Amino acid sequence: LIAYAIWPTWERTQVSEALAEMLEGCRTYFHGVVERFSRADASMEAELDQTRRAWRRARSTAEGSVDRVASEPRITPEKLQILTSILASSHALMHAMMAIEAGISQRQPQTQPEAFQKFSNDVEFTLYYLAAALRGSSSATQTLPQLREDHRRLVEARDSFSPTDEFILIETDHITTALNTLREQVGRYIG
């Protein structure tokens, strides 16, 4: 107890890493969902289950870290509000990703439209850079792709999707909104 009193381990020094791990889990899961778009087999389903569980563990760790930060001295209400907002936005992001997975799993694999490939690559880059920013990279938030523009192109390419794939346009809009919100929240948190 004396050592801890002299040199405490503050959770606020570890919360950024926990959030970064959670975003990495989102990125890994989304990569699997996009891969599932054009491939379906038992190993793919097992991989998706595994990445979804890994994200849930990372999210639980991040939630616990934010809870511990809330009880520490010198945490401002503004910082705490941003941290809880990051958790909420990441949850909305994962709901949209899981909705895409659910819809894709009900159909036969097919080739991804080019606009969807571009969008999914930029989603992965955005999650990668946001995690890097939380880990201390100062230039990470300056190189983020323009997801709203990618989504606009995706909507324009609506004809390359089958009528039963309309849900993809809806859920990619939710992903775009959640990631753009996360981008702002991470910028405010590290800024």
MIDOSE-1310 file (N, C-alpha, C; in nm, 2 decimals, decimal comma, always signed):
residues 191
liay	+0,08/-0,12/+0,00/+0,00/+0,00/+0,00/+0,09/+0,13/+0,00; +0,20/+0,12/+0,07/+0,29/+0,24/+0,07/+0,34/+0,26/-0,07; +0,38/+0,15/-0,14/+0,44/+0,17/-0,27/+0,33/+0,23/-0,37; +0,21/+0,18/-0,35/+0,10/+0,23/-0,44/+0,07/+0,38/-0,41
aiwp	+0,08/+0,42/-0,28/+0,05/+0,56/-0,24/+0,16/+0,65/-0,29; +0,28/+0,60/-0,30/+0,39/+0,68/-0,35/+0,39/+0,68/-0,50; +0,36/+0,57/-0,56/+0,37/+0,56/-0,71/+0,25/+0,48/-0,76; +0,13/+0,54/-0,77/+0,01/+0,47/-0,80/+0,01/+0,44/-0,95
twer	-0,06/+0,34/-0,99/-0,09/+0,31/-1,13/-0,23/+0,36/-1,16; -0,23/+0,47/-1,23/-0,36/+0,53/-1,26/-0,42/+0,47/-1,39; -0,54/+0,44/-1,38/-0,61/+0,38/-1,50/-0,62/+0,48/-1,61; -0,61/+0,61/-1,59/-0,62/+0,70/-1,70/-0,50/+0,69/-1,80
tqvs	-0,39/+0,62/-1,75/-0,28/+0,60/-1,84/-0,30/+0,48/-1,92; -0,40/+0,40/-1,89/-0,42/+0,27/-1,96/-0,55/+0,27/-2,04; -0,64/+0,36/-2,02/-0,77/+0,36/-2,08/-0,76/+0,38/-2,24; -0,66/+0,46/-2,28/-0,65/+0,48/-2,43/-0,61/+0,35/-2,50
eala	-0,53/+0,27/-2,43/-0,49/+0,14/-2,49/-0,61/+0,04/-2,50; -0,69/+0,04/-2,39/-0,81/-0,04/-2,39/-0,90/+0,00/-2,50; -0,92/+0,13/-2,52/-1,01/+0,17/-2,63/-0,95/+0,14/-2,76; -0,82/+0,15/-2,78/-0,75/+0,12/-2,90/-0,77/-0,03/-2,94
emle	-0,76/-0,12/-2,83/-0,78/-0,26/-2,85/-0,92/-0,29/-2,90; -1,02/-0,22/-2,84/-1,16/-0,24/-2,88/-1,18/-0,20/-3,02; -1,12/-0,09/-3,07/-1,13/-0,05/-3,21/-1,06/-0,15/-3,30; -0,95/-0,20/-3,26/-0,88/-0,30/-3,34/-0,97/-0,43/-3,35
gcrt	-1,04/-0,46/-3,24/-1,14/-0,57/-3,25/-1,25/-0,55/-3,35; -1,30/-0,42/-3,35/-1,40/-0,38/-3,45/-1,34/-0,40/-3,59; -1,22/-0,36/-3,61/-1,16/-0,36/-3,75/-1,14/-0,51/-3,79; -1,10/-0,59/-3,70/-1,08/-0,73/-3,74/-1,21/-0,80/-3,77
yfhg	-1,31/-0,77/-3,69/-1,44/-0,83/-3,71/-1,50/-0,78/-3,85; -1,49/-0,65/-3,87/-1,54/-0,60/-4,00/-1,47/-0,66/-4,12; -1,34/-0,68/-4,11/-1,26/-0,75/-4,21/-1,32/-0,89/-4,24; -1,36/-0,96/-4,14/-1,42/-1,09/-4,15/-1,55/-1,08/-4,22
vver	-1,63/-0,98/-4,18/-1,77/-0,97/-4,24/-1,75/-0,94/-4,39; -1,66/-0,85/-4,43/-1,64/-0,82/-4,57/-1,59/-0,94/-4,64; -1,51/-1,02/-4,58/-1,46/-1,14/-4,65/-1,57/-1,24/-4,67; -1,67/-1,24/-4,57/-1,78/-1,33/-4,58/-1,87/-1,30/-4,70
fsra	-1,86/-1,17/-4,74/-1,95/-1,12/-4,86/-1,93/-1,21/-4,98; -1,80/-1,26/-5,00/-1,77/-1,33/-5,12/-1,73/-1,48/-5,09; -1,74/-1,52/-4,96/-1,69/-1,65/-4,93/-1,78/-1,71/-4,82; -1,82/-1,83/-4,83/-1,90/-1,89/-4,72/-1,86/-2,04/-4,70
dasm	-1,81/-2,06/-4,58/-1,78/-2,20/-4,55/-1,77/-2,21/-4,39; -1,76/-2,32/-4,34/-1,77/-2,34/-4,20/-1,66/-2,27/-4,13; -1,54/-2,27/-4,18/-1,43/-2,21/-4,12/-1,45/-2,06/-4,11; -1,51/-2,00/-4,21/-1,54/-1,86/-4,21/-1,63/-1,82/-4,10
eael	-1,74/-1,90/-4,08/-1,83/-1,88/-3,97/-1,76/-1,89/-3,84; -1,67/-1,98/-3,82/-1,60/-2,00/-3,70/-1,51/-1,88/-3,67; -1,44/-1,83/-3,78/-1,36/-1,71/-3,76/-1,44/-1,59/-3,72; -1,56/-1,57/-3,78/-1,64/-1,46/-3,74/-1,69/-1,47/-3,60
dqtr	-1,72/-1,59/-3,56/-1,76/-1,60/-3,42/-1,64/-1,57/-3,32; -1,53/-1,61/-3,36/-1,41/-1,59/-3,28/-1,38/-1,44/-3,27; -1,38/-1,37/-3,38/-1,35/-1,23/-3,38/-1,46/-1,15/-3,31; -1,58/-1,19/-3,32/-1,69/-1,12/-3,25/-1,67/-1,14/-3,10
rawr	-1,63/-1,26/-3,05/-1,61/-1,28/-2,91/-1,49/-1,20/-2,86; -1,38/-1,19/-2,95/-1,27/-1,11/-2,91/-1,30/-0,96/-2,90; -1,39/-0,91/-2,99/-1,43/-0,77/-2,97/-1,51/-0,76/-2,84; -1,60/-0,85/-2,81/-1,68/-0,84/-2,68/-1,59/-0,84/-2,56
rars	-1,48/-0,92/-2,56/-1,38/-0,92/-2,45/-1,31/-0,78/-2,44; -1,27/-0,73/-2,56/-1,21/-0,60/-2,56/-1,30/-0,49/-2,52; -1,43/-0,50/-2,56/-1,52/-0,40/-2,52/-1,54/-0,40/-2,36; -1,55/-0,52/-2,31/-1,57/-0,54/-2,16/-1,45/-0,48/-2,09
taeg	-1,33/-0,50/-2,14/-1,21/-0,45/-2,08/-1,21/-0,29/-2,09; -1,25/-0,24/-2,20/-1,26/-0,09/-2,22/-1,37/-0,03/-2,13; -1,48/-0,10/-2,11/-1,59/-0,05/-2,02/-1,53/-0,05/-1,88; -1,47/-0,15/-1,84/-1,41/-0,16/-1,71/-1,31/-0,05/-1,68
svdr	-1,23/-0,03/-1,78/-1,12/+0,08/-1,77/-1,19/+0,21/-1,76; -1,29/+0,24/-1,84/-1,36/+0,37/-1,82/-1,43/+0,38/-1,69; -1,49/+0,27/-1,64/-1,54/+0,27/-1,50/-1,44/+0,31/-1,40; -1,32/+0,25/-1,41/-1,21/+0,28/-1,31/-1,16/+0,42/-1,32
vase	-1,16/+0,47/-1,44/-1,11/+0,61/-1,46/-1,21/+0,70/-1,39; -1,34/+0,67/-1,40/-1,44/+0,76/-1,34/-1,42/+0,77/-1,19; -1,36/+0,68/-1,12/-1,34/+0,69/-0,98/-1,21/+0,75/-0,94; -1,12/+0,79/-1,04/-0,99/+0,85/-1,01/-1,00/+1,00/-0,99
prit	-0,91/+1,05/-0,91/-0,91/+1,20/-0,89/-0,86/+1,26/-1,02; -0,89/+1,38/-1,04/-0,84/+1,47/-1,15/-0,89/+1,42/-1,29; -1,00/+1,35/-1,30/-1,06/+1,32/-1,43/-1,17/+1,42/-1,44; -1,17/+1,50/-1,55/-1,27/+1,60/-1,56/-1,40/+1,54/-1,61
pekl	-1,51/+1,60/-1,58/-1,64/+1,54/-1,63/-1,65/+1,54/-1,79; -1,58/+1,64/-1,85/-1,58/+1,64/-2,00/-1,51/+1,52/-2,05; -1,39/+1,49/-2,00/-1,31/+1,37/-2,05/-1,39/+1,24/-2,02; -1,45/+1,23/-1,91/-1,53/+1,11/-1,88/-1,65/+1,10/-1,97
qilt	-1,71/+1,21/-2,01/-1,83/+1,21/-2,10/-1,78/+1,17/-2,24; -1,66/+1,21/-2,28/-1,61/+1,17/-2,41/-1,58/+1,02/-2,41; -1,52/+0,97/-2,30/-1,49/+0,83/-2,29/-1,62/+0,74/-2,31; -1,73/+0,78/-2,23/-1,85/+0,71/-2,24/-1,92/+0,72/-2,38
sila	-1,90/+0,84/-2,44/-1,95/+0,86/-2,58/-1,88/+0,77/-2,68; -1,74/+0,75/-2,66/-1,67/+0,66/-2,75/-1,72/+0,52/-2,74; -1,75/+0,48/-2,61/-1,81/+0,35/-2,59/-1,94/+0,33/-2,67; -2,03/+0,43/-2,65/-2,16/+0,43/-2,72/-2,15/+0,43/-2,87
ssha	-2,06/+0,51/-2,92/-2,04/+0,51/-3,07/-1,99/+0,38/-3,12; -1,90/+0,32/-3,05/-1,84/+0,19/-3,09/-1,95/+0,08/-3,08; -2,04/+0,09/-2,99/-2,15/-0,01/-2,98/-2,24/+0,01/-3,10; -2,27/+0,13/-3,14/-2,36/+0,16/-3,26/-2,29/+0,10/-3,38
lmha	-2,16/+0,12/-3,39/-2,08/+0,08/-3,50/-2,09/-0,08/-3,52; -2,07/-0,14/-3,40/-2,07/-0,29/-3,41/-2,21/-0,34/-3,44; -2,32/-0,27/-3,39/-2,45/-0,32/-3,43/-2,47/-0,31/-3,58; -2,42/-0,21/-3,64/-2,44/-0,20/-3,79/-2,35/-0,31/-3,86
mmai	-2,24/-0,34/-3,81/-2,15/-0,44/-3,87/-2,22/-0,58/-3,85; -2,28/-0,60/-3,73/-2,34/-0,73/-3,71/-2,47/-0,74/-3,80; -2,54/-0,63/-3,82/-2,65/-0,63/-3,91/-2,61/-0,67/-4,05; -2,50/-0,62/-4,10/-2,45/-0,66/-4,23/-2,41/-0,81/-4,23
eagi	-2,35/-0,86/-4,13/-2,32/-1,00/-4,12/-2,44/-1,08/-4,13; -2,54/-1,04/-4,05/-2,67/-1,12/-4,05/-2,73/-1,12/-4,19; -2,73/-1,01/-4,25/-2,79/-1,01/-4,39/-2,71/-1,09/-4,49; -2,58/-1,08/-4,48/-2,49/-1,15/-4,58/-2,50/-1,30/-4,55
sqrq	-2,52/-1,34/-4,43/-2,52/-1,49/-4,40/-2,65/-1,55/-4,46; -2,75/-1,47/-4,50/-2,87/-1,53/-4,55/-2,87/-1,54/-4,70; -2,76/-1,51/-4,77/-2,75/-1,52/-4,91/-2,63/-1,59/-4,96; -2,62/-1,62/-5,09/-2,51/-1,68/-5,15/-2,39/-1,58/-5,17
pqtq	-2,27/-1,63/-5,15/-2,16/-1,54/-5,17/-2,15/-1,48/-5,31; -2,11/-1,36/-5,33/-2,09/-1,30/-5,46/-1,98/-1,21/-5,46; -1,94/-1,16/-5,57/-1,83/-1,07/-5,59/-1,87/-0,93/-5,53; -1,79/-0,87/-5,45/-1,82/-0,74/-5,39/-1,82/-0,63/-5,50
peaf	-1,91/-0,54/-5,50/-1,91/-0,43/-5,59/-1,79/-0,34/-5,56; -1,73/-0,28/-5,66/-1,61/-0,20/-5,64/-1,63/-0,09/-5,53; -1,75/-0,03/-5,53/-1,77/+0,08/-5,44/-1,78/+0,03/-5,29; -1,83/-0,10/-5,28/-1,83/-0,16/-5,14/-1,68/-0,19/-5,10
qkfs	-1,60/-0,24/-5,19/-1,46/-0,27/-5,16/-1,39/-0,14/-5,11; -1,41/-0,03/-5,18/-1,35/+0,10/-5,14/-1,40/+0,14/-5,01; -1,53/+0,13/-4,99/-1,59/+0,17/-4,86/-1,53/+0,09/-4,74; -1,53/-0,04/-4,76/-1,48/-0,13/-4,66/-1,33/-0,11/-4,63
ndve	-1,25/-0,09/-4,73/-1,11/-0,06/-4,71/-1,09/+0,07/-4,62; -1,17/+0,17/-4,66/-1,16/+0,30/-4,58/-1,21/+0,28/-4,44; -1,31/+0,20/-4,42/-1,36/+0,17/-4,28/-1,25/+0,11/-4,20; -1,18/+0,01/-4,26/-1,07/-0,05/-4,19/-0,96/+0,05/-4,16
ftly	-0,92/+0,13/-4,26/-0,82/+0,23/-4,24/-0,86/+0,33/-4,13; -0,98/+0,37/-4,13/-1,03/+0,46/-4,02/-1,01/+0,40/-3,89; -1,06/+0,28/-3,87/-1,04/+0,21/-3,74/-0,90/+0,20/-3,70; -0,81/+0,16/-3,80/-0,67/+0,15/-3,77/-0,61/+0,28/-3,72
ylaa	-0,64/+0,39/-3,79/-0,59/+0,52/-3,76/-0,64/+0,57/-3,63; -0,77/+0,55/-3,60/-0,82/+0,59/-3,47/-0,75/+0,52/-3,35; -0,73/+0,39/-3,37/-0,66/+0,31/-3,27/-0,52/+0,37/-3,25; -0,45/+0,40/-3,36/-0,32/+0,46/-3,36/-0,32/+0,59/-3,29
alrg	-0,42/+0,67/-3,31/-0,43/+0,80/-3,25/-0,44/+0,78/-3,10; -0,52/+0,69/-3,05/-0,54/+0,66/-2,91/-0,41/+0,61/-2,85; -0,32/+0,55/-2,93/-0,19/+0,50/-2,88/-0,09/+0,60/-2,89; -0,12/+0,72/-2,93/-0,03/+0,83/-2,93/+0,03/+0,88/-3,06
sssa	-0,02/+0,83/-3,17/+0,03/+0,88/-3,30/-0,03/+1,02/-3,33; +0,06/+1,11/-3,34/+0,00/+1,25/-3,36/-0,05/+1,28/-3,50; +0,00/+1,20/-3,60/-0,05/+1,23/-3,74/-0,16/+1,14/-3,78; -0,21/+1,05/-3,70/-0,31/+0,95/-3,74/-0,44/+1,01/-3,78
tqtl	-0,49/+1,11/-3,70/-0,62/+1,16/-3,73/-0,62/+1,26/-3,85; -0,50/+1,29/-3,90/-0,49/+1,38/-4,02/-0,50/+1,31/-4,15; -0,50/+1,18/-4,15/-0,49/+1,10/-4,27/-0,62/+1,01/-4,29; -0,72/+1,04/-4,22/-0,84/+0,96/-4,23/-0,92/+0,98/-4,36
pqlr	-0,97/+0,87/-4,42/-1,05/+0,88/-4,54/-1,18/+0,95/-4,52; -1,24/+0,99/-4,63/-1,37/+1,06/-4,62/-1,48/+0,95/-4,64; -1,53/+0,90/-4,54/-1,63/+0,79/-4,54/-1,77/+0,84/-4,60; -1,81/+0,96/-4,58/-1,94/+1,01/-4,63/-1,93/+1,01/-4,78
edhr	-1,82/+1,05/-4,84/-1,80/+1,05/-4,98/-1,80/+0,90/-5,04; -1,74/+0,81/-4,96/-1,74/+0,67/-5,00/-1,88/+0,62/-5,00; -1,96/+0,66/-4,90/-2,10/+0,61/-4,89/-2,18/+0,67/-5,00; -2,16/+0,79/-5,04/-2,23/+0,85/-5,15/-2,20/+0,77/-5,28
rlve	-2,08/+0,73/-5,30/-2,05/+0,65/-5,42/-2,11/+0,51/-5,41; -2,12/+0,46/-5,29/-2,19/+0,33/-5,27/-2,33/+0,34/-5,31; -2,40/+0,45/-5,27/-2,54/+0,47/-5,30/-2,56/+0,48/-5,45; -2,46/+0,56/-5,52/-2,47/+0,57/-5,66/-2,45/+0,44/-5,74
ards	-2,38/+0,35/-5,67/-2,36/+0,22/-5,73/-2,47/+0,12/-5,69; -2,58/+0,16/-5,65/-2,69/+0,08/-5,60/-2,73/-0,03/-5,70; -2,71/+0,00/-5,83/-2,75/-0,10/-5,93/-2,66/-0,23/-5,93; -2,54/-0,21/-5,87/-2,45/-0,33/-5,86/-2,48/-0,43/-5,75
fspt	-2,58/-0,39/-5,67/-2,63/-0,47/-5,56/-2,76/-0,54/-5,60; -2,79/-0,65/-5,55/-2,92/-0,72/-5,58/-3,03/-0,65/-5,49; -3,15/-0,65/-5,53/-3,26/-0,59/-5,45/-3,26/-0,64/-5,31; -3,22/-0,76/-5,28/-3,22/-0,81/-5,14/-3,11/-0,76/-5,06
defi	-3,01/-0,69/-5,13/-2,90/-0,63/-5,06/-2,91/-0,49/-5,02; -3,03/-0,44/-5,03/-3,06/-0,30/-4,99/-3,02/-0,26/-4,85; -3,02/-0,36/-4,76/-2,98/-0,34/-4,62/-2,84/-0,30/-4,61; -2,75/-0,33/-4,70/-2,61/-0,29/-4,70/-2,60/-0,14/-4,71
liet	-2,68/-0,08/-4,79/-2,68/+0,07/-4,80/-2,72/+0,13/-4,67; -2,82/+0,08/-4,61/-2,87/+0,13/-4,48/-2,76/+0,12/-4,37; -2,71/+0,00/-4,36/-2,61/-0,03/-4,25/-2,48/+0,04/-4,28; -2,44/+0,06/-4,40/-2,31/+0,13/-4,43/-2,33/+0,28/-4,39
dhit	-2,45/+0,33/-4,41/-2,48/+0,47/-4,36/-2,47/+0,48/-4,21; -2,51/+0,38/-4,14/-2,50/+0,37/-3,99/-2,35/+0,36/-3,95; -2,27/+0,28/-4,03/-2,13/+0,27/-4,00/-2,06/+0,40/-4,03; -2,10/+0,47/-4,13/-2,04/+0,60/-4,17/-2,07/+0,70/-4,06
taln	-2,19/+0,71/-4,01/-2,22/+0,80/-3,90/-2,15/+0,77/-3,78; -2,15/+0,64/-3,74/-2,08/+0,60/-3,61/-1,93/+0,63/-3,62; -1,87/+0,60/-3,73/-1,72/+0,62/-3,74/-1,69/+0,77/-3,75; -1,77/+0,85/-3,82/-1,74/+1,00/-3,82/-1,76/+1,06/-3,68
tlre	-1,86/+1,00/-3,60/-1,87/+1,05/-3,47/-1,75/+1,00/-3,38; -1,71/+0,88/-3,40/-1,59/+0,83/-3,33/-1,47/+0,92/-3,36; -1,46/+0,95/-3,48/-1,34/+1,04/-3,53/-1,34/+1,17/-3,45; -1,46/+1,23/-3,44/-1,46/+1,36/-3,36/-1,44/+1,33/-3,21
qvgr	-1,49/+1,23/-3,16/-1,47/+1,20/-3,01/-1,33/+1,17/-2,98; -1,27/+1,08/-3,06/-1,12/+1,05/-3,03/-1,04/+1,18/-3,05; -1,07/+1,26/-3,15/-1,00/+1,39/-3,16/-1,01/+1,48/-3,04; -1,13/+1,49/-2,99/-1,15/+1,57/-2,87/-1,08/+1,51/-2,75
yig	-1,08/+1,37/-2,74/-1,02/+1,31/-2,62/-0,87/+1,33/-2,62; -0,81/+1,31/-2,73/-0,66/+1,32/-2,74/-0,61/+1,46/-2,75; -0,71/+1,55/-2,79/-0,67/+1,69/-2,82/-0,65/+1,78/-2,70
